[in-house]
Amino acid sequence: MKLAIFGCGRIANRIAKSCLLVKEIDLVGFGSKDIDKAKEYCEKYGCREYGDYDHFLNSGIDAVYIAVYNPGHYDLIRKCLEHKKNVICEKPMLFSLKENEEMFALAKVNDVLLMEALKSVFLPLNIRIKEMMENKVLGETKEIYTAFMRNGSHGEDHWINDPKCGGALSDLGSYCIGTMNFLTGIEPVLVSCESDRTEEKADSTAYVTVNYDGIIGKASVSNRLDGDTTLIVTGERGFIRADNYWKSGDAYYELDGVRHEIHEELISDFYYELKHFADLTDQGKKESDVMNKEASDRILKITQQR
C-alpha cells in the first residue's frame, strides 16, 4: 500500500516511525501546506516525495494518513475521499454525528475506506483483556475505569480550547470511551458528564459515567491536570490494571487475591492500527470490522456531550 502522511507535526514523527515497521506499507512521503517542512520530514524518513496535499491527491498513492490539527480534519477528509483515496484519520476524526454520517457516506459513494485511528483498540494487550472479559476470567464484569489526565501546557489560543473541535473529552476522552466501548462491545448510555466547559471555551477536565447494559464505565480526562492514566476492569473475583493502556503491552490482574502478570507484544503503539488499515486496503475492503462507522458513532455520542 502506497501511503502519504498529511501533516508534519509532532505526532507525524511517531506515525512515520511505525509505518517503517509495517512491511505492507510503502511510505511514499509527506504532504503539508509548509513545503519546506514536508521536505524536511521526507529526508528524515528516507521517503521519495514531498509536496502540498494536491500533489499527492493527484498521484498514484493508495491512501492517506491525516495527522493535521483537529480543525483541519473535516475538509481534508472530504478532499481525500473525493480524490478516491483511502483514509485513516487521527482521533478524534470528526466532531459530530452529522459530520460522521456525511463522510462515511462520501467514502461509500467513492468506493474507498475511511477509518478513525484509535490505536488502543488494536493493541494486543487490550485484545487480551477483552478476551479475558468475554471468558469471564474474573467472573462477571462490574465496572470499567479509564483515565487520561496530563497537563499539555496549551496556550489560550490553541485549538484544544475551541468549543467546536477541542476539549479534553473529545480529544483524550476518545481513548477512554473508545477503549471501554471496544472492551464491552455494547452501546454506551450516558449517565452523567461533569466538566468545566463553557459556551466560549472547550472543557479542560471532564468526568463521565456511562452504562453498558449493567456494566458501569467511568472516565476521567484532562489536558490541564497531571493525574491518572490507567485502565481498570473490575469483576466479581478480582481486577485487571493496565497503566498507559493506549500504548502499553504490560498489565496485571488479581484473581481471588493472587497477582498474575500480563505481557503482550508491543512492536510500537501505532503499528497495529497501521497494519490493520494496510491489510484492509490491500484486500480491497471498504470498512474496518473494528473501527467502522458504528464504532466512531458510539464514541461521538458520549464525547460530544455539551
C-alpha angles and dihedrals in degrees: 000000000000107000134184124194115222111208131038103216129122096284092053088068092059093044092050093050090053093045089060089058095055109083092199091063125081103194100209099180151282133296123202144149084240103067093187090056091049090051091050092052092044092055092043093057099034095248124156104220140047134166144110123314094267091056091064098035089058092047134080099268118133101211148009130218106209110212101157124123114292097256090063098052100090098050094042094047089052092049093049094047092048087055088052096246122148110244136209111180128194115250132295084044099180137000109226139033088242092058090046092051091048097049097044089049089051090050089053093049090052093042095235137124123260119187135169112229106233101156097187094071092056098050116113089229094059092042087055091050091050090052091050090053092048090049090048093232088162094034119249113354111244106174142008122200125190130177137182110175121159137141106245093182091222120177120240092255094053117120089240087077094053109113091215102053106004137070135108093257094053095043111032092016089067088073093048098046095034092052094048090047090052095048095050100033087211131122108257120233116203114238101171142344124194120182144144093246117141132184089260101041137037121241120276094187130027139171118201134185121194134176122229100191092298099334109108116222121196128186132187117191135172139160092190103046127064108222146106123010102174144121116213124182113191122198137173094273104031146318144267120223126192123177117212088005094181093064108022141097097193134082140135137219135203117216118185089341096309119116121225127185124227121204119176131176116276114181089165133323093251096040099087099050089046092049090049092050093046092050092050092049094047090049092050093241118156101201137041118233088213108037103028130141092281092053092050091046092053091055093048093050088066106028095050095060111137 
